[in-house]
Amino acid sequence: MIFILRILLTAVLVVFLSRFLPGVSISGYGAAIMVAIVLSLLNLIVKPILILFTLPVTILTLGLFLLVINAIIILMADAFVSGFNVNGFWVAMLFSIILTFTQSLLFNLIERN
């Protein structure tokens, strides 16, 4: 149940961010749900592999390279979901930072209740 709620909250955040960030567009709510599912799958499968391969760079930058990995995950979701468009790396970086921050706030509120 909590997994479904997290997917729906992520979809709402994706729609919200696409309205306010220039360079991010989404075709509808169905595409937003697909983006949330694809992001969760990419974070589950691809992100640990990327972290493992880039571990020396991540350690050297004191973890800041994880922001680049998050942006790459967003760009991969852009490639997989047809109704989701992100115009460039820096837009994906900003999108991932805001999405991660708001997700952490909302998910902590859910887990407390």
Secondary structure as UniProt FT lines:
FT   HELIX           2..20
FT   TURN            22..23
FT   STRAND          24..26
FT   HELIX           29..53
FT   HELIX           55..60
FT   TURN            61..64
FT   HELIX           65..80
FT   TURN            82..83
FT   STRAND          84..86
FT   HELIX           89..112
//
